[in-house]
Amino acid sequence: MVAACLFAGWAAAQPPTPLPPLTAETAGPPAAAAATQDGIVEVRIEGNHATEVAKLPKLVTRAGQVFDPQAIEEDVRTLHRTRKFVDVHPKYVRVPEGVIVIFQVVERPMLRYVKYVGNQHMTTRSLRKKAEIDVGDSMDPYVVEEARRRIESHYHEKGYEAARVTTVEGDKPGDKGAVFLIDEGKNRKALWTSFVGNTIASDARLLTQIKSKPGVLWLFGGDVDRTVIDADVETLTAYYRSLGFFQAKVGREVQVVHEGNRDWTHLTFVINEGPRYTVRNVSFVGNSKFKSEFLERDLKLKSGEHFNQSKMDVDLGLIRDIYGGRGFVFADVRADPRFLEEPGQLDLVYNVTEGQRYRVGKINVRIRGEHPHTRHSTVLNRLSLRPGDILDIRKLRDDERRLKASSLFMADAAKGQGPRIVFSKPEGEDTAVAQRPERPGYRGQSPDGEDDALVDLVLEGEWTSEPQITAPPAAPAPAPAA
């Protein structure tokens, strides 16, 4: 009823635009047209002179459907989102067969041309690719400015640090295209990179940490880019922090040498190392299954030594292996360097959340390709763990290595392909508890884990076309209990 009043009021205020006669295709089946007064017989888009209707997204409103104001509002928003129209106004015309829906659009100006002026060392094709705008795109000053910025950044990345790109056309109302005026400036390459203030590491060692350095024979590569230099400052700072120089500061100085059509730069990194921190004490928090003396027995970073990030990372892996090798595969171990009031001193605390001990539940083989049961048996025979065994993360890694070397599976280290043994922590009610075994023990392991949980293993991989099945190597002897 509301729709009928709307149409009546609109028709009284403005006579409908003459429309061509409806064809059988646009009008739809006669039975459908007679079924309802508000049936849509045609949907039109008017005012699109440069935009093809076929390239617009599909609208919800279609011929043959019942008139729905909400669907039409959604179609108006859809047309606006294309950014091809400044305005979209829906109109409705009643005809004897039903309603014709017309979307009256006002097109956004389109780029009729995109030109690059002044580029001598960069091809127009490469600039067009970097600009990401082309003829036919919407004339949007914001989009044109983004294109200008991308072109200028591209020049800076290639060593033309003095390059400037100006928008001649495309940023003002009434412009019909975009024109970029390019002042390339001189290409700068690094002639030499040096370091001042470094005592703990040689210049040669620091050069391996950065990207701002001379190219091959000073000709190929070695482009100067300020963003790369800034990144190198951060890299050098992180390198010194990893060696215990937590107050180290790194600056840089750039000297330009003019020579012909090219500017050479002498880049100097100025380093203030500051004090080097020493580990006063190493301790553990949260460990109840293993004594601190046992955990710290084989640590690389010990009390009295200079802090070293690489050694600490190795020690973290070692502690996790101690827990993971004895069933605590989800133990969480984190390092917490704590700085002291005394300059150059810190305590290193390892926070341990041990969690529950796990035994092997089911071992599921999920291999892509042809997989007869005999191949499954061959794979299972190569595993050193069996259902009921205490889960040992070290044995899992060894089993993966043996399977990759067995020629049974597709394996490509470069692409990360190869067989994997995976598992995930059971959630809530899915956690199964291992029962005390009836036999004396689990393959030489102590059966004292009445509260141990079970976790299923999944072996994933893809068979080779012609697997070479060989006798599996003998499983390694179980590790002695802690």
Secondary structure, DSSP 8 states (H G I E B T S, - for coil): -HHHHHHHHHHHHS---------HHHH--HHHHHH-TTBEEEEEEES-SSS-GGGS---S--TTSB--HHHHHHHHHHHHHTT-EEEEEEEEEEETTEEEEEEEEEE--B---EEEES-SSS-HHHHHHHH---TTSB--HHHHHHHHHHHHHHHHHTT-TT-EEEEEESSSTT--SEEEEEE---EEEEEEEEEES--SS-HHHHHTT-S-S--BTTTBS-B--HHHHHHHHHHHHHHHHHTT-TT-EEEEEEEEEEETTEEEEEEEEEEE-----EEEEEEEES--SS-HHHHTTT-SS-TTSB--HHHHHHHHHHHHHHHHTTT-TT-EEEEEEEE-SSTTEEEEEEEEE----EEEEEEEEEEES---HHHHHHHHHT-S--TTSB--HHHHHHHHHHHHTTTSB--BGGGTBS-EEE-----GGG-EE----SSS-BTTB----TT-EEEEEEEEEEB-SS----------------
